[in-house]
Amino acid sequence: MQQAMIAARLSRGYAKAAGVLGALGEQYRPVGGLLPMETLHAQPMLAFDVDAGFSFARPIGWGIPTEYVLTDRRDDTQVADILVASGRTYFVASVEPLRPPLCVVCSRTVTVSGVTGTVETLVSDCPAAVIMRAKGESSGSGIPGATRPGQSVMYLPLLPGVVLTPYMTVTTDLGTTYTVNAVETSGFGIRCTMSLQQV
């Protein structure tokens, strides 16, 4: 009971801070993997920072895909919500009673289709964070010039009804194509390791 009262007060405080520090944004609530940003859910005031204390002392680092958010709709913010503000797109990865929501900063829009030989699309036009983890290097195959494809990690919102598996194909808005190697689904979202497809 005490925690609920404190959480309600914190929520009101966050809303006031978002009204002062934030910018008008857009909030989407995916109902599946296809076109998760098709329907606008709300237009909250949003302010993002890498520091949960919102000191605004430093910018987000390269390759670090998370920030915290102040919102005037804290009580209507859920994991997997997609937030857009100030030219950036995020998805909510964690919502806890006494802490500001944790968001993943998205860098690409992706489409995910079934394993090679199938045309089923499971995810379309979904914001995601795609981060390079290892560059290509010698594959040891003995073929001159052969390289191992670069490795990346992709973070997706926890999309209702979407189950990804290895060997699926991910295509970004830039036309870059990856093959999924491994998938981890948790309460935060979907995390995949991927290899760059080589022609």
N, C-alpha and C positions, 0 to 999 in steps of 0.2 A: 504493500500500500504506500509506504514511504517512497519507494523507488518510483512508483507511478506518478506521485505528486512532484517529485524532483524532475522526472523526465518531462512532465508537462510544462514546468517552469523553464527548463532548458530549451524546450521546443519554442516557447514564446520568445525567449531571448535570442535564439538563432534566427527566428523570423524577423525580429527587429534589426539584427545585424545585417541580414541579407537585404533588407529594404534600404539600408544605408550604403553598404559596400558592394551590393550585387548589381547585375544587369538583368534586364528582362530576357527570359529564356523560353525554351520549349521543352515539354515533358511528354514522352511517349511511353505507352505501356504495351509491350508486345503480347500478342495472343497466340503466336506461333512463329515459325521460322521464316515465313514468306512475307516480305514487305513489312517488317516490324515497326517502321516509322510512317505507316500509311495514315494512321488516325491520330491527331493531336489530342492528348489527354488533358493538358493544363499549360498555363503560361506563368510559371513561378519566377520570382526574383532569385538569382543564383550567383554565388561567389565561391570560387575555387581557390584552394591553396595546398601546397605540399605539406604544410604544417597543420596538425590538428588543432593547434592553438590559434591559427589564423593570424600569424604575425606578419605575413606578406613580406618576409625578409629576403626571400630568394625565389628565383623562378624554378620551374620544373626542370629536372636534369634530363639529358638525352638518354633514352633507353630505360627510363624509370616511368612506368605507365600509370602511376596512381596519384590521385589528389583527393582531398576532402572537400565536401561541399556544405555551404550554408544555404538553406532554402527557406522561403516563407511558407512552404507546403511540407514541412518535415513530417507531419502526421500522415501525409498521403504520398510518402516516398517509399518505394519497395525495391527489393533486389530485382535486377533486370530492367528497371526503368531506364530509358534512354533520355539523356539531358543534352540540350544544345544551347550554348551561350557564348558570346564573344568570339565567334568564329571557330569554336572547338566543339567536338562531340564526345560525350562520355556515356558509360553505362554504370549503373549502381551495382557494386559487388557485395556490399555489407551494410546492414542497417541494424544498429544496436541501440537500446533505450537511452543510454547516458553519453553516447558519443556521436559526433557528426558522421553522416554516411560516407563510406569510402567508395570512390569512383575510379574506374579505369579510363584513361585517356585514349581515345580511338584515333588511329592514324590512317585507316583504310576502310573501304566498304567492300564486303566480300559476298560471294555466292559459293555455296557448298553443294556439290552434286555427288551422286552415288559412286560406288567403286567403278573402275574402268570397265567400259562395256555397257553401262547403264546410263540413262539420261535423266533419272529422277533428281529433281532439285529439292533439297531439304531446307536450305537457307538461301534467301535472296535479298540483296541490297541491305545487308545488315552491317552496322558499324562494328569494327573490331580493332584491337591493337595487334599489330604484326611487328615483332621485334627480332632482329637478326641476333642469333646466339653463337654461330660459328661460320666462318667463311669457308668457301670451297678450298680444298687442298688435294694433294696427290691421292688417288684412289688405290694405288698399289696394284692396279690391274695388269700392268705391263704394257699397256697400250700408250704409245707416246702422246702426250698432251691430255690424257684422261684425267679428269678431276672429280673429286667427290662433291656432290651438290651442297650448296650452303644450307645451313640449318636455321630455322626460325621457330619462334613460339608465337602462337596466336591465342588471344584472349577474346572470348565471345560472351555475350550476356547469357544468363540461364533461360533459354528460350523454351516455352512450354511445348512439350511433345517432340522436341528435337533430340535425337540420339545420334551422335557421330561415332564412326568406327574407323580403324586404320584402313588405308588405301583409298579413302574418299579423296575427291579433288576439290581444292580451294582455288578460286579465281578472284583476284582483286580488281578494283576499279581501274587499275593501271594495265590490266591484261596479264599480269604475272600469275603463273599457275604453280601450285604446290601439291604435293601428295602428303596426306596425313600419315604420320608414323605411329603416334600414340595419342590417346585421349584420356583426359582426367575431367570428370564431371563432379562438381562439389556444390555446396551452398553458395559459393561465390560466383560461379559461372562455369564455362567450359574452357579448358586449357588444352591446347594441342601442340605437339611438336610436329614440324613439317619439313619436308625436303623440297627444294626448288626443282621443278621438273625441267629436265634438259632435253632439248630437241635432238 
